[in-house]
Amino acid sequence: MITLRSVALFLLAAVLEIGGAWLVWQGLREHRGIGWIAAGVGSLGCYGFVATLQPSSDFGRILAAYGGVFVAGSLVWGMILDGYRPDRFDVIGAGVCLVGVGVIMYAPRGG
């Protein structure tokens, strides 16, 4: 159950961070306006709180592992919202990152 909660928090963090960055991008680069930017900043602020909800108290481990979720999530976000088509190297790289998440966060540790 703890692992499931941790994975759910990583996914929520990815939606908030990637979504927030995308909203800021849309506001600035696509000239959609200050409302989009403000929503993005709010989303990014909420992301900052989500990591504190992880069951582990090891900040460095959580953020290192989250980096792999961010990489894979960014590719998925780009596919869904921007029509980006990752090549096989993008997919392989994201897979390597997700394996790293598993090793960093969920490998059995003695002691």
C-alpha positions in Angstrom: 0.0 0.0 0.0 2.9 2.4 0.8 4.4 1.8 -2.7 1.0 2.4 -4.4 0.7 5.7 -2.5 4.2 6.7 -3.4 3.6 6.0 -7.1 0.3 7.9 -7.0 2.2 10.9 -5.5 4.8 10.7 -8.2 2.1 10.8 -10.8 0.4 13.7 -9.2 3.7 15.6 -8.9 4.3 15.0 -12.6 0.9 16.3 -13.6 1.4 19.4 -11.5 4.9 20.2 -12.6 4.7 19.3 -16.2 1.3 20.8 -16.5 2.4 24.0 -14.8 5.5 24.3 -17.0 3.3 23.7 -20.1 0.8 26.4 -19.0 3.6 28.9 -18.5 5.0 27.9 -21.9 1.5 28.3 -23.5 1.1 31.7 -21.8 4.4 33.1 -22.9 5.5 31.2 -26.1 2.0 30.8 -27.6 0.8 34.2 -26.4 -2.2 32.9 -24.5 -1.9 35.4 -21.7 -1.3 36.1 -18.1 -4.2 33.8 -17.0 -2.4 30.7 -18.4 0.9 31.9 -16.8 -0.8 32.4 -13.4 -2.4 29.0 -13.6 1.0 27.5 -14.4 2.7 29.2 -11.5 -0.1 28.0 -9.2 0.3 24.4 -10.5 4.1 24.6 -10.0 3.6 25.9 -6.5 1.3 22.9 -5.7 3.9 20.5 -7.1 6.3 21.8 -4.5 4.1 20.5 -1.7 3.4 17.1 -3.2 6.9 15.7 -2.6 6.5 16.4 1.1 3.7 13.8 1.2 5.9 10.9 0.1 6.2 8.2 2.7 10.0 8.4 2.7 11.7 11.3 4.4 14.8 11.3 2.2 14.5 14.4 0.2 17.4 13.6 -2.1 16.2 10.1 -2.9 12.6 11.3 -3.6 13.7 14.1 -5.9 16.2 11.9 -7.7 13.6 9.2 -8.3 11.0 11.8 -9.3 13.4 13.0 -12.0 12.8 9.7 -13.9 9.0 10.1 -13.6 9.4 13.6 -14.9 11.3 12.4 -18.0 8.8 9.8 -18.9 5.8 12.0 -18.0 7.1 14.8 -20.2 7.2 12.6 -23.2 3.7 11.3 -22.5 2.4 14.9 -22.0 4.0 16.0 -25.3 2.4 13.1 -27.1 -1.1 13.8 -25.7 -1.2 17.6 -25.8 1.3 18.6 -28.5 1.2 15.7 -30.9 4.9 14.9 -30.2 6.0 11.4 -31.4 8.9 10.1 -29.5 11.4 8.0 -31.4 12.8 4.7 -30.1 15.6 6.4 -28.3 13.2 8.6 -26.4 11.2 5.5 -25.4 14.4 3.6 -24.4 15.7 6.6 -22.4 12.4 7.0 -20.6 12.3 3.2 -19.8 15.8 3.5 -18.3 14.7 6.4 -16.2 11.7 4.5 -14.9 13.9 1.5 -14.1 16.1 4.0 -12.1 13.0 5.2 -10.2 12.2 1.6 -9.2 15.8 1.0 -8.1 16.2 4.2 -6.2 12.8 4.2 -4.4 11.7 0.6 -4.1 14.7 -1.7 -4.0 14.9 -3.6 -0.7 17.5 -2.1 1.6 18.9 -3.8 4.6 18.8 -2.0 7.9 
